[in-house]
Amino acid sequence: MMRKEFSKRRDEAVDLFNAIDGVSVIKPDGAFYLFVNISELEKDSLKFSKQLLEDTGVAIVPGVGFGTDGHFRFSFATDIESIREGISRIKDFMSKNY
């Protein structure tokens, strides 16, 4: 039951991110997070992550810590409404800043 629920969360998050101009993400086979590519818009993932947190209250993990700047890690290990709200805030932040 939980496996289906996490697949649903993952799939919706992937679709929502891929609908944002300049953003892409590949659907992972496992794990509870996505590795979101923002390199077309911002190469400095630490800068992006700090500003996103300050402006929107959404916490993500900069990709530079995983050796891939221009990306960030987004967890979908929460309820679907929180996922939708978080991605909506990220989308609004990007539209205002990029």
C-alpha positions in Angstrom: 0.0 0.0 0.0 2.8 2.5 0.9 4.8 1.6 -2.1 1.8 2.6 -4.4 1.4 5.8 -2.4 5.1 6.8 -2.7 5.0 6.0 -6.5 2.0 8.3 -6.8 3.8 11.1 -4.9 6.9 10.6 -7.0 5.0 10.6 -10.3 3.1 13.8 -9.4 6.2 15.6 -8.2 8.1 14.7 -11.4 5.2 15.9 -13.6 4.9 19.2 -11.6 8.6 19.9 -11.8 8.8 19.0 -15.5 6.0 21.5 -16.2 8.2 24.4 -15.0 10.2 26.1 -17.8 13.9 25.6 -17.4 13.5 22.7 -15.0 13.8 19.0 -15.5 13.9 15.8 -13.5 14.2 12.2 -14.4 11.9 9.8 -12.5 13.9 7.7 -10.1 13.4 4.0 -9.6 13.9 4.2 -5.9 14.5 6.5 -3.0 12.3 9.2 -1.5 13.7 12.2 -3.3 14.1 13.8 -6.7 17.3 15.3 -8.1 16.0 18.4 -9.9 18.0 20.0 -12.7 17.9 23.8 -12.6 21.2 24.4 -14.5 19.5 26.2 -17.3 18.4 28.9 -14.8 20.9 28.8 -12.0 24.3 27.0 -11.7 24.8 27.8 -8.0 22.6 25.4 -6.1 23.7 26.6 -2.7 22.8 30.2 -3.6 19.4 29.0 -5.0 18.7 26.9 -2.0 19.5 29.6 0.5 17.4 32.2 -1.3 14.5 29.8 -1.8 14.4 29.0 2.0 14.6 32.7 2.9 11.9 33.8 0.5 9.5 30.9 0.6 10.3 28.7 3.7 10.9 25.7 1.4 13.9 23.6 2.3 15.8 21.7 -0.3 19.3 20.2 -0.4 21.8 21.9 -2.8 23.2 19.5 -5.5 26.7 20.8 -4.9 26.9 18.6 -1.8 26.4 15.6 -4.1 29.0 16.8 -6.7 26.4 18.2 -9.1 25.9 21.9 -8.9 22.9 23.3 -10.8 20.7 20.6 -9.2 18.8 20.2 -5.9 17.4 17.3 -4.0 13.7 17.5 -3.2 12.1 15.0 -0.8 8.7 13.5 -1.5 8.5 11.6 1.8 5.5 13.7 3.0 1.9 14.1 2.2 0.8 15.0 -1.3 -0.6 18.4 -0.3 2.7 19.4 1.2 4.5 18.3 -2.0 2.1 20.3 -4.2 2.5 23.4 -2.0 6.3 23.1 -1.9 6.5 22.8 -5.7 4.0 25.6 -6.2 6.2 27.9 -4.0 9.3 26.8 -5.9 7.6 27.6 -9.2 6.5 31.1 -8.0 10.0 31.8 -6.7 11.5 30.9 -10.0 9.0 33.0 -12.0 9.9 36.0 -9.9 13.6 35.5 -9.9 14.5 33.7 -13.1 
